Amino acid sequence: MPAGTPTESVSEPGSGACPCPYPKLESIVKYLSGLRQRADLAVLSSLLAQVDITRCDIAPCCNFGQKGYKRNTISASPWYELLALCWRSGDYTPIHDHEGVSCAFKVIEGVGTEIRFRHTPSGLICPAQVVEMTPGYICAANDADIHQVTNMQAPGQDLITLHIYSPPIRQMNVYQFASRVSDECAAKYAATTGGSPASGLPC
């Protein structure tokens, strides 16, 4: 399983709707449990901004995957998911958008990196901005926003983020930075003559 493939778990104390076993999340879960439609992104960002939380406050939900970041469900309904995502050094998401979903998250511990992308006339996407996300940073994205999130810290330095999705993500569009090279071009890169690179290699 590649590092960009998440694993999933449900934290027993926090599964389901209210009551919330984590006192500092009670106001968030109370609001989310009343949703009957997609949440407003600005409201989600505001809720996260108001909560002061550390790893210790949600310790039962801070479980890490063996290969790839891990999504730990704290509370959920058909209209939302509240999760703690736990990342080891080198863990990353695929490049993705949030079609049909309001997504907001807050950095709880560690420093994350968000790479934002934009479409180009060629049909490819390209990096548009790199954001260093320190504790307390809030990222908000929906629909056509394309990004990738990763823990680029040194080995041994964890990243923990608190996420709200409304409604829960069932499917997302995933992107590649660029299409693979043609077979002809790849063959030229691989070709060798007497142990030396072949002439006429593409630049």
N, C-alpha and C positions, 0 to 999 in steps of 0.2 A: 504494500500500500504506500503510495507516494506521500510526501510530507504535506501536500496540499489537499489530501483527502481527509475530511473530518471523521471522527468517531462520535457517537451519540450516546448519551446516558440520561436517565431521568432520576433526579435526586428525590428519594422517597419522601423526605420531610417537606419538600416544596412542590411536589407534583399536584396537579389539579388547581382549583381556584382557591379563593379565600376560605378559611383564615390562613394568613401567611405566617410561617414559622420564623421568618426573619424580620424582627421589629423595624429595622431601618427601611425595609421594602414595603411595608404595609400600605403606605399611601399610594405607591405605584400600582400594587396589585389590586387595591380597591378600585382605582380608576379603570384599570385594564379589564377587570372582571365585569364592569358595567358596559363594555363596548358591544354594540350590535351592528357596527359597520367599521370600515377601515378608519384607523385613528389618524388625526391630523399630525403631521410630522413636527410642527412647531410645538405642539403640546407634549409630544414624547420627549423632545429635546429639553423642554422646560422641566419636566418631571425628573429627568436624569440630572439636570443642573442642581436641583434642590436637594438631592440625596447625597449625604456624606458617608461613604462606605469603604471598608477595607476588606482584604482577603479574610480576616478573622471573622467579620460579620456574616460571611456566607461560606465559611470553611467547608461544610458538607458538600457544597456544590463545586468546589475547586478541585476537580479531578482532571488529570492530564492523560492524554492518549499516548500509546507507545509509538505510533507512527502517524504524525499529523495532529493538528489541533483537535480539541475535544469540545463538543457542544453539550453542556449540562443544563437540562431543563429545570427551571425553578418553579414556574407556573405557566399554565397554558389553557386556552379555550379555542373554539373555532375562529375567534377574531384576534387572537394575539398569541405570541410566545415571549416569555421572559427567560433569558438564558445567561449563564456564565460561560464564556468561552475561555479555554485555557490553552496557552501556546508555549511550547518549548522553543528554544533558539532554533531558527531555521524553518519553523512551521509557517505556512502561508495558505491563503485562499486561492482558488483560481481567479482569473480576471472575470468579473461578473457585473451584471446590472441588478436592478431591483424592480423589475416590471410587475406592477400591480401590488406592490408592498411598500409600506412606510417602514423605514429602518433607521433606528438611532441607537448608538452605543456610546458607552463611557469607559475610558481607560481607568481601571481600578489599581493596577500595579504594573510596573515595568514601563518600557517605552516601545510603542508600536510604530510601524511605518505604513502610511497609506499612500499608494500610488494611484493618482487619478488619470484617467484616459479620456481622449476625445476622438471622435470620428474624423477621418480625412476624406478628401474627394476620391481617393483611390479605392475606398472601401475598407482599407485597413484602419486600425486604431493606433494611436501613438500616445506616449506619456505626455501629460499636460502639466502635472504638478506632483511634487513629492512632499508629503507632510509628516513631520516627526510628531508623534502623539505621546505627550507626557501624561502622567497621572492627572486626572480631572478633565482631560480633553474630551470633547463630545463631537462625534461624527454623525451627521444626518444625511441620509440619501434616500431617494425614491426613484421609481420608474427608470428613466433613461440615464441616470447617473452610473457611470462605469468606473469601477475601482478594483484594487487588490489590496488586501491587508496582510501584513507579515510581521513576524518577530525577527528583526535583524540584529538583535543584541547578541553579545558573546555567549557561548555555551555556558549553561548554568544560570542564566538570567531569564526568568519567566515573564510572561505577559498574561494578564488577566483582564478581560473586558466584560462589561455587563450590557447585554443586547436586548432590545425590544423590536419585534417584528409584528406588524399588523397589516393584513392577516398573516398567519404563519407562512413561511416560505415553503411552497410545495415544489416549485420548479423555478429556475432562474436561467437567463441567457448567459452562456459562458463564451468568452472570447479568447482568441490567440493574438499575441502581439503582432505577428505576421504569419503568412502562410508558409508552409514548408517549401524548400527549394525544389526545383524540378529534378526528376531522376537524372537527366543529362548533366545538370550542373553538379549534383551530388556525386556522380560518377567521376567527374573531373577532379573534385576535391580528394576523392579516395584513391585515385589512380596514382601509381608510383612506377618509376622506371629505374631499375638498378638501385632501389632503396632511396632514391631522391624524388622529390615531388615532380609530377609531370609538368611539362611546359604548357603554357596557355591556360593556367589556372585562373578562374574568375577572381576578381579582387575582393 
